[in-house]
Amino acid sequence: EEVTGEKLTRNDVIIFLDGNRQNFNINNLVRMTRAELARYNQDHLYGEEVEINETAVLVAKLKTKTGEARNGTD
């Protein structure tokens, strides 16, 4: 919140792109909703490389938004 100026909601989570929970570099942290995180985990989109995980986050976000649009929720 200090860096981005955006408030996190109860629905938000932060993930570590490199999987290292001690690496708090801002470039290693990504904000996701719980629904996006569920898709990210259920579809096993993550990998061992940061670049793969960056893309996986985008895929999870896209799949979640697509599902919401189909169901008429937002």
C-alpha positions as CSV (number, residue, x, y, z in Angstrom):
1,E,0.0,0.0,0.0
2,E,2.9,2.4,0.8
3,V,4.5,1.9,-2.6
4,T,1.4,1.9,-4.9
5,G,-0.9,4.1,-2.9
6,E,-3.7,1.5,-3.4
7,K,-5.6,0.0,-0.5
8,L,-5.9,-3.7,-0.4
9,T,-9.3,-5.2,0.2
10,R,-10.2,-8.4,2.1
11,N,-10.5,-9.9,-1.4
12,D,-6.9,-9.2,-2.3
13,V,-3.8,-11.3,-1.8
14,I,-0.2,-10.7,-2.6
15,I,1.9,-13.5,-4.2
16,F,5.7,-13.8,-4.6
17,L,6.6,-14.3,-8.3
18,D,9.8,-16.2,-7.5
19,G,8.2,-18.2,-4.7
20,N,10.6,-16.8,-2.1
21,R,8.5,-15.4,0.7
22,Q,11.4,-13.4,2.0
23,N,12.0,-11.5,-1.2
24,F,10.0,-8.3,-0.7
25,N,11.3,-6.6,-3.8
26,I,8.4,-4.7,-5.3
27,N,9.0,-6.3,-8.6
28,N,8.5,-9.7,-7.0
29,L,5.1,-8.9,-5.5
30,V,1.8,-9.2,-7.4
31,R,-1.7,-8.2,-6.2
32,M,-4.4,-10.7,-7.2
33,T,-8.0,-11.3,-6.1
34,R,-8.8,-14.5,-4.3
35,A,-10.7,-15.7,-7.4
36,E,-7.7,-15.1,-9.5
37,L,-5.4,-16.9,-7.1
38,A,-7.8,-19.9,-7.0
39,R,-7.6,-20.1,-10.8
40,Y,-3.8,-19.7,-10.7
41,N,-3.6,-22.6,-8.3
42,Q,-6.4,-24.9,-9.7
43,D,-5.0,-24.7,-13.2
44,H,-1.4,-25.2,-12.0
45,L,-0.4,-22.1,-14.0
46,Y,2.7,-21.3,-11.9
47,G,6.2,-22.4,-12.7
48,E,9.7,-22.1,-11.3
49,E,10.7,-19.1,-13.3
50,V,9.6,-15.5,-12.6
51,E,8.8,-14.9,-16.3
52,I,6.5,-17.9,-16.4
53,N,4.7,-16.8,-13.3
54,E,4.3,-13.2,-14.6
55,T,2.5,-14.7,-17.6
56,A,0.6,-17.2,-15.5
57,V,-0.8,-14.3,-13.4
58,L,-2.1,-12.6,-16.5
59,V,-3.7,-15.8,-17.7
60,A,-5.4,-16.4,-14.4
61,K,-6.7,-12.8,-14.4
62,L,-8.0,-13.2,-18.0
63,K,-9.7,-16.6,-17.2
64,T,-11.3,-15.1,-14.1
65,K,-12.6,-12.0,-16.0
66,T,-13.9,-14.3,-18.8
67,G,-15.7,-16.5,-16.3
68,E,-17.2,-13.4,-14.6
69,A,-18.4,-12.0,-18.0
70,R,-20.0,-15.4,-18.9
71,N,-21.8,-15.6,-15.6
72,G,-22.8,-11.9,-15.6
73,T,-20.9,-11.2,-12.4
74,D,-18.2,-8.6,-11.9
